[in-house]
Each structure stands twice: as structure tokens, then as C-alpha cells.
């Protein structure tokens, strides 16, 4: 059992250390990033709101039960509707007594609206448009998180390649300083050459330290999106260090971008509210049925019953009818509310046009960046080959006494920069292509191409 536990623990450790591809990193970010999970719950809440809106189709049933001990003094005359003074039924006896009796009442009222001139469907449509808007916002967030995770993944790869190039530069600087020190020791070169070599070696180490710092920062940024500790991240490079052989920038129109879809959904929400207002100034017909029972210890001739009289409802009634409600003076307020929603619709439409304009600019800039990155990727190998030859020639000339240390240092710097540029050229093309796909609003073709 102990051996099996050890093997199981080792298998889990290996599984945890399995390198992540870019597609796996994006999917993990979409699964674990809190903003995505929060919006998923908001979509679920909006979907539940549709079911809530549909409950207006159901009849309403109200039940009442009451028991009281009260005096029975009654007066004639009108009393305006209010919620403070309790009404009393029965004849006016002309008395003002403090004696009290029991009273009891139970009842039920069922109300149902058989037709509503489209008000209830419009109310449900508002809830549905809110659900669609939440879904659209979820798609926007998923696109943003997925793009950020892919970009962070590429940044980590680029930082790793930069560290490798900087480390190679440090090693070459170490070889140069050892060679220069030997020549200076044998008085074949002035002591200033040793100082310059030491300065170049220190500069190379500083560049390496800065590259390692950038690598750690980029790993932390990716780990934040993935919800994992930075030390546990192992990335699989795949084809991302070389420019893709074929690039197709065709895709869905900008109107299909989640940002545009979300803004279109916002317009639909306003239109749905307008439809509710258009159907609000109609009479409401309520089919109602009621039954109730009452009991009282007070008699019509002014006498009262025994001590327990009125504790139970012993007189009953029932009724069936239709009530018509019409908001006569609501028309001015409805008109003003419709005017507000009209301006809201125009504002959301203007924002939609702005989103399309921004997406168009983003797409064009991303295509221009992609073309530039492809051109650089085609030229960096030439630059790297030339820089290597220059470094070899400068070193050989220095050893032969035909060049000075400045030429060697310049050649070393050019070689380090050429190695960095060449190692990052492919990643730059993938990053530019990512920006194109993000502007189009669909990362699926991009993720498929990185497999």
C-alpha cells in the first residue's frame, strides 16, 4: 500500500509538471479566472429572471386570516382612503362605549388577467434581452481573458528566449575577458583593454539579470490568469518560436465581434423597455373570485354575545366578477419615460457605431503590425548570420593585433542583439496574428494553428 501511494504521488507530480500548450493555457484561464465565473453566474441569474417574468401569467391567490378584540363604536360619514384608521362594518348605534367583542375573518381572493394587450409578453422580452446582454458580456470577457492569457504565454516564451540569448552573451564575454587578460598579462595589449573587457562583461551580466527579472514578472502575470503558482508553470513552445508558414487574416465581419454583439444587445434591452411602455397605457381586466367568512360578538340590536362569541367565522359570502383598472393620468409620465428611452436608444446606437469604428481601427493596425512582423522575421536570420561572422572576424583581428577592443565589444553587442531579435521574430508574428484574431472576435482559428 505504501509503494502504491508513492507511485500515485509521483504520477500526480508528473501530471502537474506536464508542459502547457498555448491552447491549454487559454482554456485554463477561461475556466479559472474569477471574472469569467462571475459573469457565468450573472447569466444564470438573468436566465432565472426570465422564469420570474413569466410568473405574471399565473393567477394570483391571496389568503387572509384575522382575529381581533375591539370596540364596536361606529359613526356615519365619509372617510377618505387611508391606511391608518381601521374600517368598521355594522349599524350606527350612537354609543361610545369602551366594551369590546371578539371578531374573526378568513378569506381568499383569486385574480387572473385573461388578456393584457401584449404587456406581459413585452415584460418577458425585457428579461430575455437582459439575459442576451449578459451572455454577450460573458463572450466579451472570455475573449479578453483568452487574449490576455495567450499574450502572456507569448510574453513568457519571449522572455525565456531573451534570457537564453543574454546568457550566451555572458558566456562569450567571459571568454573574451579571459583572452584579453592573458594578452595583457603578457604585455601584448594595454591594461585599458582589460578594463574595457571587464566593463563589457559586467554589462552583459546586467543584461542577463534584467532579462531574468522580466521573465519572472511575465511568469507571474501568466500565473495570475491561470490561477496557478508561477513556479509550477512549464510551457510547451510548440511552433510558436517560428513564424507560421501561412497566414490567412480572413474571418467573420467586425459586427460578429463580441464587443459589437454586446453593444447590439444593449440596444435591444432599451427597445424592449420601450415596448413595455407602449403597452402600459391600456386598461387592465382582472377576473376575480372571492370567498370569505366573518364572525363577531356584536349583534345588530346593540347587544353582545357570550365570552367566546365571535372567535369563529360563522357568516360566509362569495363573489365572482371582473375588475377594470385604467391609469387615466399616467399618460404624461409614460410619454416622458418613452422620451427618456428614445434618447437612451440613440446613445446606445452611437456607442455601437463607436465600437465598430474602434474595432475597424484595431483590425487595420493589427494587420499592419502583422505585415511588419513577417518582414522582420524574414530578415533577422540574415542579420544573425552577418553578426556571427562579424563577431568571429573581430575576435580574430583582435588576437592578430589588427583591431582594438572597441571593435570586439561592438561586435559582441551586435551579436547579442541579433540573437535576441531572431529568437523573438517568430513570437512577434504570433503576437501580431493574435491581435488580428482578437479584433475579429474569434480565437478558435488561432488556437487551432498553434497546435
C-alpha positions as CSV (number, residue, x, y, z in Angstrom):
1,X,0.0,0.0,0.0
2,X,2.9,2.4,0.7
3,X,4.5,1.6,-2.6
4,X,1.2,2.3,-4.4
5,X,0.9,5.6,-2.6
6,X,4.4,6.6,-3.6
7,X,3.7,5.7,-7.2
8,X,0.4,7.6,-7.1
9,X,2.1,10.7,-5.6
10,X,4.8,10.6,-8.3
11,X,2.2,10.2,-11.1
12,X,0.3,13.3,-9.8
13,X,3.6,15.3,-9.6
14,X,4.4,14.3,-13.2
15,X,0.9,15.3,-14.3
16,X,1.2,18.6,-12.5
17,X,4.5,19.3,-14.3
18,X,3.3,18.4,-17.8
19,X,4.1,21.4,-20.1
20,X,1.2,23.6,-21.0
21,X,0.4,24.4,-24.6
22,X,-0.9,27.9,-25.5
23,X,-4.4,26.4,-26.1
24,X,-4.4,24.7,-22.8
25,X,-3.3,27.9,-21.1
26,X,-6.1,29.8,-22.7
27,X,-8.7,27.1,-21.7
28,X,-7.4,27.0,-18.1
29,X,-7.7,30.8,-17.8
30,X,-11.2,30.7,-19.1
31,X,-12.1,28.0,-16.6
32,X,-10.5,29.6,-13.5
33,X,-10.4,33.3,-13.9
34,X,-12.8,34.8,-11.4
35,X,-14.2,37.4,-13.8
36,X,-15.4,34.7,-16.2
37,X,-17.0,32.7,-13.4
38,X,-18.7,35.8,-12.0
39,X,-20.3,36.6,-15.4
40,X,-21.4,33.0,-15.8
41,X,-23.4,33.3,-12.6
42,X,-24.8,36.6,-13.8
43,X,-26.0,34.9,-17.0
44,X,-27.7,32.2,-14.8
45,X,-29.3,34.9,-12.7
46,X,-30.6,36.6,-15.9
47,X,-32.0,33.3,-17.1
48,X,-33.8,32.8,-13.8
49,X,-35.2,36.4,-14.3
50,X,-37.0,35.1,-17.5
51,X,-38.8,32.5,-15.4
52,X,-39.6,35.1,-12.9
53,X,-41.1,37.4,-15.6
54,X,-43.2,34.5,-16.9
55,X,-44.9,34.1,-13.5
56,X,-47.1,37.2,-14.3
57,X,-49.2,34.8,-16.5
58,X,-50.2,32.8,-13.4
59,X,-53.3,33.7,-11.4
60,X,-52.8,35.4,-8.0
61,X,-54.4,33.9,-4.9
62,X,-54.3,35.8,-1.6
63,X,-55.3,34.2,1.7
64,X,-56.3,36.1,4.8
65,X,-56.9,35.1,8.4
66,X,-57.6,37.5,11.2
67,X,-58.6,37.5,14.9
68,X,-59.1,40.7,16.9
69,X,-60.6,42.1,20.1
70,X,-62.0,45.6,19.5
71,X,-64.7,48.1,20.4
72,X,-67.8,48.4,18.1
73,X,-68.5,52.2,18.1
74,X,-69.5,53.3,14.7
75,X,-70.3,56.7,13.1
76,X,-71.8,57.7,9.8
77,X,-70.0,59.9,7.3
78,X,-67.3,59.7,4.6
79,X,-63.7,58.8,5.3
80,X,-61.1,59.3,2.5
81,X,-59.0,56.2,1.7
82,X,-56.0,55.8,4.0
83,X,-54.1,53.2,5.9
84,X,-54.3,54.4,9.5
85,X,-58.0,54.2,10.7
86,X,-59.5,50.7,10.6
87,X,-62.9,50.4,8.9
88,X,-65.9,49.1,10.9
89,X,-69.0,47.4,9.4
90,X,-72.4,47.4,11.0
91,X,-75.1,49.9,12.0
92,X,-74.5,53.2,13.8
93,X,-75.8,52.8,17.4
94,X,-75.0,56.2,18.7
95,X,-73.0,54.8,21.6
96,X,-69.4,55.5,22.7
97,X,-68.6,52.5,24.9
98,X,-65.2,51.1,25.9
99,X,-66.6,47.5,25.9
100,X,-65.1,45.1,23.3
101,X,-66.0,41.9,21.5
102,X,-64.2,39.3,19.5
103,X,-64.0,39.4,15.7
104,X,-62.7,36.8,13.3
105,X,-62.3,36.6,9.5
106,X,-60.9,34.2,6.9
107,X,-61.0,34.7,3.2
108,X,-59.4,34.1,-0.2
109,X,-59.2,36.3,-3.4
110,X,-58.2,34.8,-6.7
111,X,-57.3,37.3,-9.5
112,X,-56.3,36.5,-13.1
113,X,-55.7,38.7,-16.1
114,X,-57.2,36.9,-19.2
115,X,-55.7,39.4,-21.7
116,X,-53.2,42.3,-21.4
117,X,-52.8,43.8,-24.9
118,X,-49.2,42.4,-25.1
119,X,-47.9,43.8,-21.8
120,X,-46.9,40.5,-20.2
121,X,-45.0,39.3,-23.4
122,X,-43.2,42.6,-23.5
123,X,-42.2,42.2,-19.9
124,X,-40.8,38.7,-20.6
125,X,-39.0,40.1,-23.6
126,X,-37.2,42.6,-21.3
127,X,-36.0,39.7,-19.2
128,X,-34.9,37.8,-22.3
129,X,-33.0,40.8,-23.7
130,X,-31.3,41.2,-20.3
131,X,-30.2,37.5,-20.5
132,X,-28.9,38.0,-24.0
133,X,-27.0,41.1,-22.9
134,X,-25.4,39.1,-20.0
135,X,-24.4,36.4,-22.4
136,X,-22.8,38.9,-24.8
137,X,-20.9,40.4,-21.9
138,X,-19.7,37.0,-21.0
139,X,-18.4,36.5,-24.5
140,X,-16.6,39.8,-24.3
141,X,-14.9,38.8,-21.1
142,X,-14.0,35.4,-22.4
143,X,-12.4,37.0,-25.5
144,X,-10.5,39.5,-23.3
145,X,-9.3,36.8,-20.8
146,X,-8.3,34.4,-23.6
147,X,-6.4,37.1,-25.5
148,X,-4.6,38.2,-22.3
149,X,-3.7,34.6,-21.5
150,X,-2.3,33.9,-25.0
151,X,-0.4,37.2,-25.0
152,X,1.0,36.4,-21.5
153,X,2.0,33.0,-22.8
154,X,3.9,34.5,-25.7
155,X,5.5,37.0,-23.4
156,X,6.9,34.2,-21.2
157,X,8.3,32.5,-24.3
158,X,9.9,35.7,-25.5
159,X,11.4,36.4,-22.1
160,X,12.8,32.9,-22.0
161,X,14.4,33.3,-25.4
162,X,15.8,36.7,-24.3
163,X,17.4,35.0,-21.2
164,X,19.0,32.4,-23.4
165,X,20.5,34.9,-25.7
166,X,21.7,37.1,-22.8
167,X,23.2,34.0,-21.2
168,X,25.1,33.2,-24.4
169,X,26.3,36.8,-24.5
170,X,27.6,36.5,-20.9
171,X,29.5,33.3,-21.8
172,X,31.1,34.9,-24.8
173,X,32.0,38.0,-22.8
174,X,33.6,35.6,-20.3
175,X,35.7,34.0,-23.0
176,X,36.7,37.5,-24.3
177,X,37.8,38.8,-20.9
178,X,39.9,35.7,-20.2
179,X,41.6,36.1,-23.6
180,X,42.2,39.8,-23.1
181,X,43.6,39.3,-19.6
182,X,46.0,36.7,-20.9
183,X,47.2,39.2,-23.6
184,X,47.5,42.0,-21.1
185,X,49.4,39.8,-18.7
186,X,51.9,39.0,-21.5
187,X,52.1,42.8,-22.2
188,X,50.7,42.2,-25.7
189,X,47.8,44.6,-25.1
190,X,47.4,47.7,-22.9
191,X,45.8,47.4,-19.5
192,X,42.9,49.5,-20.7
193,X,41.7,46.6,-22.8
194,X,41.3,44.5,-19.7
195,X,39.2,47.3,-18.1
196,X,37.0,47.6,-21.2
197,X,36.5,43.8,-21.3
198,X,35.5,43.8,-17.6
199,X,33.1,46.6,-18.3
200,X,31.5,44.7,-21.2
201,X,31.3,41.5,-19.1
202,X,29.5,43.4,-16.3
203,X,27.2,45.0,-18.8
204,X,26.4,41.5,-20.3
205,X,25.6,40.2,-16.8
206,X,23.4,43.2,-16.1
207,X,21.5,42.5,-19.3
208,X,21.1,38.9,-18.2
209,X,19.8,39.9,-14.8
210,X,17.3,42.3,-16.4
211,X,16.1,39.5,-18.8
212,X,15.7,37.1,-15.9
213,X,13.7,39.7,-14.0
214,X,11.4,40.3,-17.0
215,X,11.0,36.5,-17.3
216,X,9.9,36.2,-13.6
217,X,7.4,39.1,-14.0
218,X,5.9,37.6,-17.1
219,X,5.5,34.2,-15.5
220,X,3.8,35.9,-12.5
221,X,1.4,37.6,-14.9
222,X,0.5,34.4,-16.7
223,X,0.2,32.6,-13.3
224,X,-2.3,35.2,-12.2
225,X,-4.5,34.5,-15.2
226,X,-4.2,30.7,-14.8
227,X,-4.7,30.7,-11.0
228,X,-1.5,28.7,-10.5
229,X,1.8,29.4,-8.7
230,X,4.5,30.7,-11.0
231,X,7.0,28.1,-10.0
232,X,4.7,25.3,-11.3
233,X,4.4,26.7,-14.8
234,X,6.0,24.7,-17.6
235,X,5.3,25.8,-21.1
236,X,5.4,23.9,-24.3
237,X,6.8,26.1,-27.1
238,X,5.3,24.2,-30.0
239,X,5.5,26.1,-33.3
240,X,5.5,29.5,-31.6
241,X,9.2,30.3,-32.0
242,X,9.0,30.2,-35.7
243,X,6.7,32.3,-37.9
244,X,3.7,30.4,-39.2
245,X,4.2,29.3,-42.8
246,X,0.8,30.6,-44.0
247,X,-1.3,33.4,-42.6
248,X,-4.9,33.9,-43.5
249,X,-6.4,37.1,-42.0
250,X,-9.9,36.5,-43.3
251,X,-12.6,35.9,-40.7
252,X,-16.0,37.0,-39.6
253,X,-17.1,40.6,-40.0
254,X,-16.4,43.1,-37.3
255,X,-20.2,43.1,-36.4
256,X,-19.7,39.5,-35.2
257,X,-17.1,40.6,-32.6
258,X,-18.4,40.0,-29.1
259,X,-18.0,43.7,-28.3
260,X,-20.2,44.7,-31.2
261,X,-22.7,41.9,-30.3
262,X,-22.8,43.1,-26.6
263,X,-23.5,46.7,-27.7
264,X,-26.2,45.5,-30.0
265,X,-27.7,43.6,-27.1
266,X,-27.7,46.8,-25.1
267,X,-29.7,48.4,-27.8
268,X,-32.2,45.6,-27.7
269,X,-32.6,46.0,-24.0
270,X,-33.7,49.6,-24.5
271,X,-36.1,48.6,-27.3
272,X,-37.7,46.0,-25.1
273,X,-38.3,48.6,-22.4
274,X,-39.8,50.9,-25.0
275,X,-42.2,48.1,-26.0
276,X,-43.4,47.7,-22.4
277,X,-44.1,51.5,-22.2
278,X,-46.0,51.3,-25.4
279,X,-48.4,48.7,-23.9
280,X,-48.6,50.3,-20.4
281,X,-51.5,52.8,-21.2
282,X,-54.2,50.2,-21.6
283,X,-57.0,49.1,-19.3
284,X,-56.3,46.0,-17.2
285,X,-59.0,43.4,-16.9
286,X,-58.9,41.3,-13.8
287,X,-61.2,38.2,-13.5
288,X,-61.7,37.8,-9.7
289,X,-63.3,35.3,-7.4
290,X,-63.5,35.6,-3.6
291,X,-65.0,33.7,-0.7
292,X,-64.7,34.7,2.9
293,X,-66.3,34.1,6.4
294,X,-66.6,36.5,9.3
295,X,-67.6,36.2,12.9
296,X,-68.4,38.8,15.5
297,X,-69.6,39.0,19.1
298,X,-71.6,42.2,18.3
299,X,-75.3,42.0,17.4
300,X,-77.2,44.4,15.2
301,X,-79.5,45.4,18.1
302,X,-76.6,46.7,20.1
303,X,-76.2,43.6,22.4
304,X,-73.2,41.4,22.5
305,X,-72.7,37.6,22.7
306,X,-71.0,35.5,25.3
307,X,-67.4,35.4,26.2
308,X,-66.3,33.2,23.2
309,X,-68.8,34.7,20.7
310,X,-67.0,35.9,17.5
311,X,-64.0,33.7,17.8
312,X,-65.0,31.7,14.8
313,X,-66.2,32.9,11.3
314,X,-69.9,31.9,11.2
315,X,-71.1,34.1,8.4
316,X,-69.9,33.5,4.8
317,X,-70.0,35.1,1.4
318,X,-68.7,34.5,-2.1
319,X,-68.4,36.6,-5.2
320,X,-67.3,36.4,-8.9
321,X,-66.7,39.3,-11.1
322,X,-64.4,41.4,-13.3
323,X,-62.5,44.5,-12.3
324,X,-61.2,47.0,-14.9
325,X,-58.3,49.3,-14.0
326,X,-57.3,52.2,-16.2
327,X,-54.4,54.5,-15.4
328,X,-56.1,57.7,-16.6
329,X,-53.4,60.2,-15.6
330,X,-50.4,58.0,-16.3
331,X,-50.2,59.1,-19.9
332,X,-47.9,62.2,-19.3
333,X,-45.4,60.2,-17.2
334,X,-45.5,57.3,-19.8
335,X,-44.7,59.8,-22.6
336,X,-41.8,61.3,-20.6
337,X,-40.4,57.8,-19.9
338,X,-40.7,56.9,-23.6
339,X,-38.8,60.0,-24.4
340,X,-36.1,59.0,-22.0
341,X,-35.8,55.6,-23.5
342,X,-35.7,57.1,-27.0
343,X,-32.6,59.1,-26.0
344,X,-31.1,56.0,-24.4
345,X,-31.6,54.1,-27.6
346,X,-29.8,56.8,-29.6
347,X,-27.0,56.8,-27.1
348,X,-26.5,53.1,-27.3
349,X,-26.7,53.2,-31.1
350,X,-23.9,55.8,-31.1
351,X,-21.9,53.6,-28.8
352,X,-22.4,50.7,-31.3
353,X,-21.1,52.9,-34.1
354,X,-18.1,53.8,-31.9
355,X,-17.4,50.1,-31.1
356,X,-17.4,49.3,-34.9
357,X,-15.1,52.2,-35.6
358,X,-12.7,51.2,-32.8
359,X,-12.7,47.6,-34.0
360,X,-12.0,48.6,-37.6
361,X,-9.0,50.7,-36.4
362,X,-7.8,47.9,-34.2
363,X,-8.1,45.4,-37.1
364,X,-6.2,47.6,-39.5
365,X,-3.4,48.4,-37.0
366,X,-3.1,44.7,-36.2
367,X,-2.8,43.8,-39.9
368,X,-0.1,46.4,-40.4
369,X,1.8,45.1,-37.3
370,X,1.5,41.6,-38.7
371,X,2.9,42.5,-42.1
372,X,5.8,44.3,-40.3
373,X,6.5,41.3,-38.1
374,X,6.6,39.0,-41.1
375,X,9.1,41.3,-42.8
376,X,11.3,41.3,-39.7
377,X,11.1,37.5,-39.4
378,X,12.4,37.2,-42.9
379,X,15.4,39.5,-42.3
380,X,16.5,38.5,-38.8
381,X,18.3,35.3,-39.9
382,X,20.3,37.4,-42.4
383,X,21.1,39.9,-39.6
384,X,22.1,37.0,-37.2
385,X,24.4,35.3,-39.8
386,X,26.2,38.6,-40.5
387,X,26.6,39.4,-36.8
388,X,28.2,36.0,-36.2
389,X,30.6,36.4,-39.0
390,X,31.4,40.0,-37.8
391,X,32.0,38.7,-34.2
392,X,34.3,35.9,-35.4
393,X,36.3,38.3,-37.6
394,X,36.6,41.0,-34.9
395,X,37.9,38.4,-32.4
396,X,40.4,37.0,-34.9
397,X,41.6,40.5,-35.9
398,X,42.0,41.5,-32.2
399,X,44.0,38.4,-31.5
400,X,46.2,39.2,-34.6
401,X,46.7,42.8,-33.4
402,X,44.7,44.2,-36.3
403,X,41.7,45.5,-34.3
404,X,41.1,47.1,-30.9
405,X,38.9,46.0,-28.0
406,X,36.2,48.5,-29.0
407,X,35.6,46.7,-32.3
408,X,35.3,43.4,-30.4
409,X,32.9,44.8,-27.9
410,X,30.7,46.4,-30.6
411,X,30.6,43.1,-32.5
412,X,29.6,41.2,-29.3
413,X,26.8,43.6,-28.7
414,X,25.5,43.4,-32.2
415,X,25.6,39.6,-32.0
416,X,23.6,39.5,-28.7
417,X,21.0,41.9,-30.2
418,X,20.8,39.9,-33.4
419,X,20.3,36.7,-31.4
420,X,17.5,38.3,-29.4
421,X,15.9,39.8,-32.5
422,X,16.0,36.5,-34.3
423,X,14.6,34.5,-31.4
424,X,11.8,36.9,-30.9
425,X,10.9,37.4,-34.5
426,X,8.6,34.3,-34.7
427,X,6.9,35.2,-31.4
428,X,6.3,38.7,-32.7
429,X,4.5,37.3,-35.7
430,X,2.3,35.1,-33.5
431,X,1.5,38.1,-31.2
432,X,0.5,40.2,-34.2
433,X,-1.7,37.4,-35.5
434,X,-3.3,37.2,-32.1
435,X,-4.2,40.9,-32.3
436,X,-5.8,40.3,-35.7
437,X,-7.9,37.4,-34.3
438,X,-8.8,39.4,-31.2
439,X,-10.1,42.3,-33.4
440,X,-12.1,39.7,-35.4
441,X,-13.5,38.4,-32.1
442,X,-12.7,34.7,-32.6
443,X,-9.6,33.0,-31.2
444,X,-10.6,29.5,-32.4
445,X,-8.6,29.6,-35.7
446,X,-5.6,31.0,-33.9
447,X,-5.6,28.3,-31.2
448,X,-6.0,25.6,-33.9
449,X,-3.0,26.9,-35.7
450,X,-0.8,26.8,-32.6
451,X,-1.3,23.1,-32.1
